[in-house]
């Protein structure tokens, strides 16, 4: 059984003057345990909307959305979310921001501290535990956000364009960090991105969405073995798949 399964999911929002906006229409997909799956598609196609539904931050209008064999009915510690913005508390230190995710865990304080230290080491920020967010670079802040999402060990990590606000060099370093974390821990990931190269470098499978109302246009199984390195992006096979994905997305662009 798939860890996550969406069947005929619709999401409709009420708009002004009695009209409706259909964000998602008859969307079907699945994510297997320990898999890295990306969603790509044109802007406004409903990628982030779907992530919010999976996180339990919003409710589906119609269809079925199941996680670990149960309907999604709200947020839960079995799903962690990393947003494009850093969403850190500026008055808390790095260590306190990460520990905040464990407030309602029921874990003894000593176990919480151990998990925080492990999360800091995982993202390479052990020396910055007492720093505040304003003292960190953009890439370091996003590493804190990833550590906070992983500290309570969710079954599924939801990532909504987590590197979209970073410069190209920092983005590349963050991609390599994420690959390293995933290859060592194999946390299941559902990843939203506009970057086709990023999706190919990171993913086991890629879903391409149509323009709004979003549904699944195509599914691509990424054939490259792991571990993967940035040099992969210069190979003819990578460039061919990149072109195919771009053509699918261009077919959905409406001028």
C-alpha positions as CSV (number, residue, x, y, z in Angstrom):
1,X,0.0,0.0,0.0
2,X,1.3,3.5,-0.9
3,X,2.2,5.8,1.9
4,X,0.3,8.6,0.2
5,X,-2.5,8.2,-2.3
6,X,-4.7,10.9,-3.9
7,X,-7.7,9.7,-5.9
8,X,-9.9,12.0,-7.9
9,X,-9.1,15.0,-5.6
10,X,-10.7,18.3,-6.3
11,X,-10.1,21.6,-4.5
12,X,-12.6,24.5,-5.2
13,X,-12.3,27.9,-3.6
14,X,-15.2,30.4,-3.4
15,X,-14.3,33.6,-5.2
16,X,-15.9,37.0,-5.4
17,X,-19.3,37.7,-7.0
18,X,-20.5,34.1,-6.4
19,X,-18.0,32.5,-8.7
20,X,-15.7,29.6,-7.9
21,X,-12.0,28.9,-8.6
22,X,-11.1,25.3,-9.3
23,X,-7.6,24.9,-8.1
24,X,-7.3,21.1,-8.5
25,X,-9.5,18.8,-10.7
26,X,-9.6,15.0,-10.6
27,X,-6.0,14.7,-9.4
28,X,-4.6,11.2,-8.9
29,X,-1.1,10.3,-7.7
30,X,0.7,8.1,-5.2
31,X,4.0,8.2,-3.2
32,X,5.6,5.1,-2.0
33,X,7.5,4.8,1.3
34,X,11.2,6.0,1.1
35,X,10.5,7.6,-2.3
36,X,11.5,11.1,-3.4
37,X,8.7,12.5,-5.6
38,X,8.5,15.9,-7.2
39,X,5.6,18.0,-8.5
40,X,6.4,20.4,-11.3
41,X,4.1,22.5,-13.6
42,X,3.3,26.0,-14.6
43,X,2.8,28.8,-12.0
44,X,-0.6,28.7,-10.4
45,X,-1.3,25.1,-11.3
46,X,-2.1,24.0,-7.7
47,X,1.2,22.4,-6.6
48,X,1.4,24.2,-3.3
49,X,-2.3,23.8,-2.8
50,X,-1.9,20.1,-3.0
51,X,0.9,20.1,-0.5
52,X,-1.3,22.1,1.9
53,X,-4.0,19.5,1.5
54,X,-1.5,16.6,2.3
55,X,-0.2,18.6,5.3
56,X,-3.8,18.9,6.6
57,X,-3.7,22.7,6.5
58,X,-6.7,22.7,4.2
59,X,-9.5,20.3,3.3
60,X,-10.3,18.7,-0.1
61,X,-13.6,19.5,-1.7
62,X,-14.1,16.1,-3.3
63,X,-12.2,12.8,-3.7
64,X,-10.0,10.8,-1.5
65,X,-6.7,11.7,0.1
66,X,-5.1,8.9,2.2
67,X,-1.9,8.9,4.3
68,X,-0.6,5.7,5.8
69,X,-3.9,4.0,5.2
70,X,-6.1,6.7,6.8
71,X,-7.9,9.8,5.4
72,X,-6.1,13.1,5.9
73,X,-8.2,15.0,8.4
74,X,-5.8,17.6,9.7
75,X,-2.1,18.3,10.6
76,X,0.0,15.6,12.3
77,X,3.5,14.9,13.5
78,X,3.7,12.2,10.8
79,X,4.1,14.9,8.2
80,X,6.7,17.7,8.3
81,X,6.5,20.9,6.1
82,X,9.3,23.1,4.8
83,X,8.2,26.3,3.1
84,X,10.0,28.6,0.7
85,X,10.1,31.3,3.4
86,X,12.1,30.4,6.5
87,X,9.2,30.6,9.0
88,X,11.6,30.8,11.9
89,X,10.9,32.6,15.2
90,X,13.3,35.6,15.2
91,X,13.4,35.8,19.1
92,X,14.4,32.2,19.5
93,X,17.9,30.8,18.9
94,X,18.6,28.1,16.3
95,X,18.5,25.4,18.9
96,X,15.3,26.8,20.4
97,X,13.6,27.0,16.9
98,X,14.3,23.4,16.3
99,X,13.2,22.3,19.8
100,X,10.0,24.2,19.3
101,X,8.8,21.4,17.0
102,X,9.0,18.9,20.0
103,X,6.9,20.9,22.5
104,X,3.9,18.6,22.2
105,X,5.9,15.4,21.6
106,X,5.7,14.2,25.2
107,X,9.4,13.3,25.0
108,X,11.6,13.8,28.1
109,X,13.7,17.0,28.0
110,X,16.9,14.9,27.7
111,X,15.5,13.1,24.6
112,X,14.5,16.4,23.1
113,X,17.9,17.8,23.6
114,X,19.5,14.7,22.0
115,X,17.2,15.0,18.9
116,X,18.0,18.7,18.5
117,X,21.7,18.0,18.6
118,X,21.3,15.2,16.0
119,X,19.3,17.5,13.8
120,X,21.9,20.3,14.1
121,X,24.6,17.9,13.1
122,X,22.6,16.6,10.2
123,X,22.4,20.0,8.6
124,X,25.9,21.1,9.6
125,X,24.9,23.8,12.0
126,X,26.1,22.4,15.3
127,X,28.3,25.4,15.9
128,X,25.4,27.9,15.4
129,X,23.0,26.5,17.9
130,X,23.1,29.7,20.0
131,X,22.8,32.1,17.1
132,X,19.5,33.9,16.2
133,X,18.0,33.8,12.7
134,X,19.1,37.3,11.8
135,X,22.7,36.2,12.3
136,X,22.5,33.5,9.6
137,X,22.6,33.5,5.8
138,X,19.5,32.5,3.8
139,X,20.9,29.1,3.2
140,X,21.6,28.6,6.8
141,X,18.1,29.7,7.8
142,X,16.7,27.1,5.4
143,X,18.9,24.5,6.9
144,X,17.4,25.3,10.3
145,X,13.9,25.0,8.8
146,X,14.8,21.5,7.4
147,X,16.3,20.5,10.8
148,X,13.1,21.6,12.5
149,X,10.9,19.6,10.1
150,X,13.1,16.5,10.6
151,X,13.6,16.6,14.4
152,X,10.3,14.9,15.2
153,X,11.0,12.2,12.5
154,X,8.0,12.5,10.2
155,X,7.0,9.7,7.9
156,X,6.6,12.3,5.0
157,X,8.6,15.5,4.4
158,X,6.7,18.1,2.4
159,X,8.9,20.7,0.7
160,X,7.3,23.7,-1.0
161,X,10.0,25.3,-3.2
162,X,12.4,25.3,-0.2
163,X,15.3,26.7,-2.3
164,X,13.4,29.0,-4.5
165,X,14.5,32.2,-2.7
166,X,18.2,31.3,-2.7
167,X,21.0,32.4,-5.1
168,X,22.2,29.8,-7.6
169,X,25.4,28.8,-5.7
170,X,23.6,28.4,-2.3
171,X,20.7,26.5,-4.0
172,X,23.2,24.0,-5.4
173,X,24.8,23.5,-2.0
174,X,21.3,23.0,-0.5
175,X,20.4,20.4,-3.2
176,X,23.6,18.5,-2.4
177,X,22.8,18.7,1.3
178,X,19.3,17.4,0.8
179,X,20.6,14.6,-1.4
180,X,23.0,13.6,1.3
181,X,20.3,13.6,4.0
182,X,17.9,11.7,1.9
183,X,20.4,9.0,0.9
184,X,21.4,8.4,4.5
185,X,17.9,8.5,6.1
186,X,15.5,7.8,3.2
187,X,12.7,9.9,4.6
188,X,9.8,10.0,2.1
189,X,9.7,13.4,0.3
190,X,7.1,15.2,-1.7
191,X,8.9,18.1,-3.3
192,X,7.4,21.1,-5.2
193,X,9.7,23.0,-7.5
194,X,9.7,25.1,-10.7
195,X,13.2,24.0,-11.5
196,X,13.2,21.0,-13.9
197,X,16.9,20.3,-13.4
198,X,16.4,20.3,-9.6
199,X,13.5,17.8,-10.0
200,X,15.6,15.5,-12.2
201,X,18.6,15.6,-9.9
202,X,16.7,14.8,-6.7
203,X,13.7,12.7,-7.6
204,X,12.8,9.0,-8.1
205,X,9.6,10.1,-9.9
206,X,8.3,13.4,-11.2
207,X,4.6,14.3,-11.8
208,X,3.9,17.1,-14.3
209,X,0.8,19.1,-13.7
210,X,-1.4,20.9,-16.1
211,X,-2.3,24.5,-15.9
212,X,-5.1,25.4,-13.5
213,X,-7.3,23.6,-12.7
214,X,-4.4,21.3,-11.9
215,X,-4.4,17.6,-12.7
216,X,-1.7,15.2,-13.6
217,X,-0.5,15.5,-17.2
218,X,2.4,13.1,-17.1
219,X,4.5,10.9,-14.8
220,X,8.2,10.3,-15.3
221,X,10.4,7.7,-13.6
222,X,13.9,9.1,-13.3
223,X,16.3,6.4,-14.5
224,X,19.6,7.7,-13.0
225,X,21.2,5.5,-10.3
226,X,22.1,6.9,-6.9
227,X,24.1,8.4,-5.4
228,X,23.8,11.4,-7.8
229,X,26.2,14.2,-8.3
230,X,25.8,17.6,-10.0
231,X,27.9,16.4,-13.0
232,X,24.9,14.3,-14.0
233,X,23.3,17.5,-15.4
234,X,25.8,17.6,-18.3
235,X,25.1,14.1,-19.6
236,X,23.0,13.6,-22.8
237,X,20.5,11.4,-21.0
238,X,19.8,14.2,-18.4
239,X,19.5,16.9,-21.1
240,X,17.1,14.7,-23.1
241,X,14.8,14.2,-20.1
242,X,15.1,17.9,-19.2
243,X,13.9,18.8,-22.7
244,X,10.9,16.4,-22.4
245,X,9.8,17.9,-19.1
246,X,10.1,21.5,-20.5
247,X,8.0,20.6,-23.5
248,X,5.3,19.1,-21.3
249,X,5.3,22.3,-19.2
250,X,5.4,24.7,-22.2
251,X,2.4,22.9,-23.6
252,X,0.4,24.2,-20.5
253,X,1.6,27.8,-20.6
254,X,-1.3,30.2,-21.5
255,X,-0.4,33.6,-22.8
